[in-house]
Amino acid sequence: MGSRCARELQGDYGKPCGRIVARGTDDERMLSQSGVNVRSRDVFGLRCLPGECVLQRAVMVRKKLTAREGRGWVSGTLFCTHFRVAFVPQDSPKPDDNADPVLLGDHDVALASIEKVVVVGPNRTKLVTPNSSLKFTPEELVLYCRDLRVICFLFDRLTPDAQVIEITYTIAKTYQPPKPGSVLSFQNAALGSVEMKQFLSNRRRDTHMNWFESASDWEQELERCGATGWRVSSVNDRFEMSTSLPRSIVVPQKVLDTELKKSFAHFHEGRIPRWCWRHPRGSDLLRMAGFQNNIYHEKDDIKNLEMILFGCQSSLCVVVELDEELPSPADIQLSHGRLRALCLGDISTSVSVPDDRWLSTLESTHWLDYTRACLRKASEVACLLRGGHLTVALQEADDRDMGCVVSSLVQVMCDPHCRTQRGFQGLVQKEWVMAGHRFSSRINYHRDNDKEEAPVFLLFLDCVWQISSQYPTRFQLTEDFLLALHDSIHLPLFSSFLANCQRERCKRSQNLGQSYTPVNGWRDVDSSSDPSDPPLPSVWDWSLQYSKHRRDRFTQPVPPIPSLQPLLNGNLNTHPDTHRPSDTVPGSVFLLSRGTFSCPVNLLPWRAGSSGVYKKSHRRAASSENVPGLERLLKAWAMAELPQGVTSTSAPQGPLDPYEPLLPLLMGPCMGLWKECYLRGALHAQAFSHPVSANHPHPVERLAREVQQLKDELARASSGADPIPPPKTAEPRRTDTNLNQNANNGTFLFPASRPQSASAPRAAPPPSSANRQTSRGPPPPPASAPPSRHGHHRDNGGGNKHTFLFGHPPAAEPRPDQRYYPAPNAAKLPKSNGSSVAS
């Protein structure tokens, strides 16, 4: 194949682009190129990274643009390097050789992000693998990506057939297959050159964000939150106490390190209760793992455990159980797989879901149910913290998945700093990267452990989007930032996501290992790692990933964050009699599970009996009268600020205090599908197997119009106005009975173009196959798109915007802030079994 590639390019362009040379072991094969200067920064109009090699290219190719890119098609040249598939539009400006390199351009996709390659030919589609053989010339090339994007390229009829076949084979043979050992090869291809290593070693980190890697970083966070009575401990500096916790943890000042060391053995993986964040009203948020079984608790151990658990609050502690109510990693993985299959489909098999079952199928994925469960639990915790004068401890079996989700969501709801770009990045560093979330295992870059794979972090990003869609003016972050972070997690190039804990990152970056001897204990020793491994940047180095105009869309202007009110004895003096549970006994510990408070006898193992052996029990208090003070914590705030005549199920105005929690509405119609993330590829995929007529609206679009008409009638009826019957519009007669259908009578959600008026000029359709056979004249002028190989394709993008039955369409005015309130009759938060779809 390499000689054919060289001959073809030499014949078309007068000079060889290069030949493919494979070298290395069987398990790890790297591709390089001879004949092109590896230090060249501009190869055939493509701005290459230092050491990047162009393997193949094809001219006169059209790329289908997404809605965020303006829809339509753009003509240019398609490249395949040993790192990415790049597309350079023909009218793009000449690259600046003096500018810093950017890993991926606006139209590029990394090879490691590609999941499968599909080609479309005359009346056929085929999944292309490294061992495939093509018996037809492809007309379209479709790249399915792991980040839910679908990149579509349309080959022009003037593109040489040899180029089409060669670049298809090259992409299929060079994109990273799902097998162990391919990640390092991809990293070396992107960052392994001498020039790139030197460039990365000179990069400076953002000094304005908190990285939470040292004790001074944690002290800075304590000072920002006004958390007195806590200190930073380096008892785990060598990861002797817990291999999954960071070097520095925050513990009460009154607990010494010598006493603290005895507490690690009582918790799973040594993950003791530790401070995460302090609410401005004085409550503290802690995280901890489950209690270790069959551990005997001595008297001194019990005293230390009580001091750690209560922290600076001596009166009340609430343990929030996360395992029973929130989905497991296996549930999240199964749900995300179903959602992916629903949104993307598979054009290689022409399998899709009929329109009349699309929404019910979406509900059956349970993805929105899991999102709602996480937001509901975070809302409960936010209400508790708002009460003040207590400690809330999040307990999960291993404290490395849902604990990260809930603690992060609570801070996003309550802390305006966490809704800024740098604040949110610091939050992810603190609650995910440093807290020991198993990014490497959950993302499964190496494809060697499918049982551990689960997109927990992506579920968290979806929850943040749900809150931001209901409170758009309270977030400096934009949807573009969340999408960029969503896509970056699928690129195995960043140190933030390529390890399971800080200890693993330190071993790779500092080439340090540890050995243990009975005399010396744990000691750091130099490890013999490969010095040729490239340095890995942080995911927060956005200038390395995106151009400036893309980064400018990451934030939006928001009002300045007001300073905190003066503290009195570490707590805000705001209605202490209303919010403080005065009828609780000092030292009380309660359990919050399934929205109900209880006092299990064996909640704390050392209080269960003289044996001290912990045995989990699900016994609950017989009545909520045992904890009336805690119930008032949830009720008082929900009812105190409600206007007269408004119930807790209504939609009140947003909170006046900027530090009040942003509690989202969780009823079915208020929860939307993140269509800019999950459906950005579906609009591409259906364009091939489900062409839509310009004169016939899509069934989902018709249904959306009917729903909107019903909402307008309800609004007029509630206001006392006479309902006006909607005007009936005659639908154009269907000229093709096979439109919007496939073999099983199903279509994707595709925005059909509205009927054009008689006076509006109609765009000329692409030439048909018959016209292409009879007429091969010169290409049309640049003002029109080049003719395509695929005669029956039509650009359905246009500039029209359409309303779907999910997500939140952009509005001219910002939506008023809304809250989700607990039910007034009990501490239980309402659950909804309604449809999880918003108009």
Residue, then its C-alpha position, 0 to 999 in steps of 0.5 A: m500500500g505504501s508504494r501505491c500511495a507514493r506513486e499516486l501522490q507523485g503522479d498527481y502533485g509532482k512530488p512524493c508525499g511519503r511512504i508508510v514505514a512500519r516499525g516496532t514490535d507486533d504489539e506496538r507499531m508506529l508509523s513514520q514517513s520518509g521524504v518529508n522534513v519532520r521539522s516542517r510546520d506547513v505540509f501541503g497547507l496543513r500546520c503540523l506538530p513538531g515531528e508529525c508525519v503526513l501519511q495520506r491526503a485527498v483533495m476536493v473533499r467536503k466536510k459536513l458542518t454541525a449546527r454549532e459550525g453553521r451547518g452546510w458543507v465546506s470544501g477542502t483537503l483531507f489529511c491523515t497523519h500518524f496522530r489525527v485526521a485533519f481537514v483544511p478548508q480551501d479558504s482557510p488562512k495560511p498558518d502562522d509558523n511563529a504561533d504555538p502548536v495546537l494539537l487539534g484544529d477546528h475540523d480535526v479528530a484525533l485517531a485515538s478518539i475514533e471508534k469505527v470507520v464506515v464508508v458509504g457507496p452506491n446503495r451500500t455501507k461497509l464497516v472498514t477495519p484494518n483487514s477489510s477489502l473494498k470492492f467499491t469506491p466510497e462516496e462518503l467517509v463517516l468517522y464515529c468517535r468515542d465522544l459521540r461525534v460523527i464526522c462526515f466527509l463527502f468525496d467529490r467526483l473529481t477526487p481521484d479514486a486512488q486517493v479515496i481508497e488510499i486515505t480510507y485504508t490509511i485511516a482504518k489502519t492507523y486509528q487506534p484499535p481497542k487493544p492494550g498497549s496502543v495508548l503509549s504509541f498514540q502519545n509518542a506519535a503526538l508528543g514524542s518528538v524532541e521539539m514537542k518534548q522541549f515545548l511541553s517542558n517549558r509550558r507554565r501552568d495557570t497560577h490563578m487556579n488552585w491545583f490542590e497538589s501541595a499543602s499550601d494549595w489546601e491552606q489557600e482553600l481553607e482561607r478562601c472558605g473561612a474554615t477555621g478549626w481545620r488544618v492541613s496534615s501531611v500524614n499521607d505524604r508517602f502514601e503510607m496510610s492510604t494509596s488512593l488519598p492525596r499527600s495532603i488532607v484536611v483534618p480537625q486541628k485538635v487531632l494530632d497526626t500520631e492519633l490520626k494514623k490509628s484511624f486509617a485502618h477503620f475505613h475501606e482503603g484507609r479513606i478516613p473522613r476528611w474536609c471538603w468544603r465549608h458553607p458560608r453559614g458554618s456547616d462543613l462537608l466531609r467525605m469518607a469511605g465505608f467502615q471496615n468490617n471485623i475491626y476492634h475499636e479501642k477506647d482511644d480509637i473511638k475518641n479519635l474517630e469521634m473528633i474526626l467525624f464531628g470536625c469543628q461541630s460538637s453538636l450534630c453530624v449527619v451521615v448521608e448514605l450514597d450507595e442505596e439511592l444512587p446508581s452503581p458504576a455498572d448501571i451508569q455504563l449500561s445506561h450510557g451505552r444504551l443512550r449512545a446507541l439511541c442517539l447515534g444509531d448505526i448506518s452500517t446496519s441501518v438500525s434505528v428507533p421509530d419516531d413514535r418510540w424514540l422518547s420511550t426508548l430514551e426513558s428506558t435508558h434511565w440516563l435522565d433518571y440517574t441524573r435526577a437521582c444525583l441532583r436530588k441527593a445533592s439538593e438534600v445535602a445543600c439544604l442541610l449545609r444551608g442550615g448551619h452548625l452541623t457536619v455532613a459526611l458523605q459515605e460511599a463504600d469506596d468513596r471514589d465514584m458517587g462521592c465525587v459526583v455529589s460533593s462536586l454538585v453541592q459546591v456547584m450549587c452553593d459556591p459561586h466561585c465553583r461556577t467560574q472557569r478557574g473555580f470549576q477547574g479547581l473543583v475537579q482537581k480537588e474532588w476528582v483528580m486529587a481525591g482518587h477517582r479512578f479515571s484510568s479504569r473508568i475511561n478504560y483507555h487501554r481497553d483491558n478492563d471492561k468491567e471497570e469502565a463507567p463514565v461517572f465523570l460524564l454523568f457529573l458533567d451532564c448534571v452540571w449542564q442541567i443546573s446551568s440550563q435552569y440558571p444560565t445567568r449564574f454560570q460563568l461557564t458556558e456549554d462550550f466549556l462543558l463540551a470541550l471538557h467532555d471531549s478531552i476526557h476521550l483523548p489519552l494525552f492528559s495527565s489529569f485522566l491517565a491515572n487513578c490517584q495522585r500516587e500513580r501520577c507521581k510515579r510517572s512524572q517523577n520516576l519514583g517508586q516505593s519499597y518497604t523494609p521492616v527496618n526503614g519502612w516505605r522509602d522512595v527509590d528511582s524506578s527504571s522507566d523509559p526516559s523516552d516517554p513524552p511529558l503529558p500536559s494537564v487537561w487545563d492547558w486549553s491553549l494547547q488544545y483549542s484556538k483562541h476563538r474557541r477558548d473565548r466561547f468558554t466563558q460569559p460575563v456574570p455579575p461579580i461575586p460578592s464578598l462573604q458577610p462577617l463571621l461570628n465565631g465561625n458562623l454567619n449570624t443569620h436566624p440561628d433559632t430558626h435553622r439550628p436544631s436545638d432539640t438535638v443532643p450534643g454528639s448526635v449522629f443521624l443517617l439520611s437515606r432515601g430522603t428519610f432521617s433515622c437513628p440506627v443503633n449501629l450507624l457508628p460501629w463503635r457505638a453498636g456494642s461492646s464488641g465493636v464489630y461493625k455489622k451493617s443494618h437497615r433498621r430505621a427509626a419508627s417515626s420521624e418524630n425522633v429527629p424533629g430538628l433535622e426535619r426543620l432544617l429542610k422545612a424551614w428554609a423551603m417554607a421561610e422564603l416562599p411568598q404567601g399563597v405559593t406552595s413548595t411545588s410552585a416555581p418561586q423566584g430565584p434566591l436573593d442571596p448569591y450563596e443560596p443553593l441553586l436547587p434545580l427543578l427535577m420534575g419530568p418536563c424540567m429535565g432535558l437531554w443534552k442535545e448539543c452533546y448527545l445529538r450532535g452526531a445523530l444529525h450527521a448519521q441520519a443524513f445518509s440513511h434517512p434523507v428528509s424531504a424539504n417539503h415534508p416536516h419531520p414527524v417529531e417536528r410536527l409533534a413538537r408544534e402540536v405540543q407548543q399549540l397545546k401549551d399556548e392554549l393552556a396559557r390562554a385558558s389560565s389567564g382567562a382569555d378565550p382560547i383561539p383555535p390554531p390555524k390549520t395549515a395544509e401539509p404538502r402532499r408526500t411525493d415519496t412514500n419512502l422518505n424518512q423511513n428505512a427498512n424497519n420504518g424508523t428515523f432519527l430525530f432530524p430537523a427537516s427544512r421548512p417549506q420554502s415560499a414561492s418567492a424564495p430562491r431554491a438552492a440547486p440540488p446536487p447533480s444526480s447519478a444520471n447527470r454525472q454519467t452523461s455530463r462531466g463538465p467543468p466544476p461550478p464556480p466557487a460560489s456554489a458547492p462542488p458536485s458530490r459523488h453521492g447523487h441522492h444526498r441533500d444538505n438539510g442543514g440550512g439556517n433554520k432552527h427547529t424545536f425538539l421535544f428535549g433540551h432547552p432551546p435558546a431564548a432571547e431572555p434568560r429564564p428566571d431562576q427556579r428552585y427545587y424545594p423539599a416537600p413540606n410534609a416530610a424530609k423526603l424529597p419528591k420523586s417524579n416518574g413522569s416523562s423526562v423530556a422538556s419542550 
